């Protein structure tokens, strides 16, 4: 049985977990190490840590935080932000991450994805695809980088397909329009990326209620659902999310003791 995954996302800036709307208007959401430990204990399938300011500020991921998070969790752990070269990927993996998420660096030099997949294995390479609506693009979405601040002029779904061809093991699409709004994932973007890439897709950006998780999997064809606000601010718990999905016929791994 292929289980669907529930993944809390820790967007980090200045060493703290933050969450905004449309990639801006950030609110403090706690300590990344404490949050990660809690989510791991509550039954998250994986945890994602995105250093959202690293690329914009032109610096590397904060490896000390990666190490500290890795020490307190016992689930797979993805790290993204500020990863621009094979050496950065190696450093993040050595610090305790299971996987890495690449975004801006892949746009700048797509060959990095193939080199990383060859060296570390496709299963450890995730490419984040940030998109915003643009009717001139075949899929209706344009690829953007640097936290959604720079349009690239490429179709988001076509880019996802290219990244899969180069060896990305998973794609993480996020919509500028739905990020942090809590009105639901951008289903057309998620589905178009899933259909174009042919690799597992992690739905991201916009979860506000339990139904949204179900919609992303069934309508968006996502293999996993990533969320931040609903978990950080106590609106929905990990166990609650999984029990709901199971009640709707979605196969999930429930926390022990259930």
Secondary structure, 3 states (H helix, E strand, C coil): CCCCEEEEEEEEECCEEEEEECCEEEEEEEEHHHHHHHHHHHCCCEEEEEECCHHHHCCCCCHHHHHHHHHHCCCEEEEECCCCCHHHHHHHHHCCCCEEEECHHHHHCCHHHHHHHHHHCHHHEEEEEEEEECCCCCCCEEEEECCCCEEEEEEHHHHHHHHHHHCCCEEEEEECCCCCCCCCCCHHHHHHHHHHHCCEEEEECCCCCHHHHHHHHHCCCCCEEEECHHHHCCCCCHHHHHHHHHHCCCCCCCCCCC
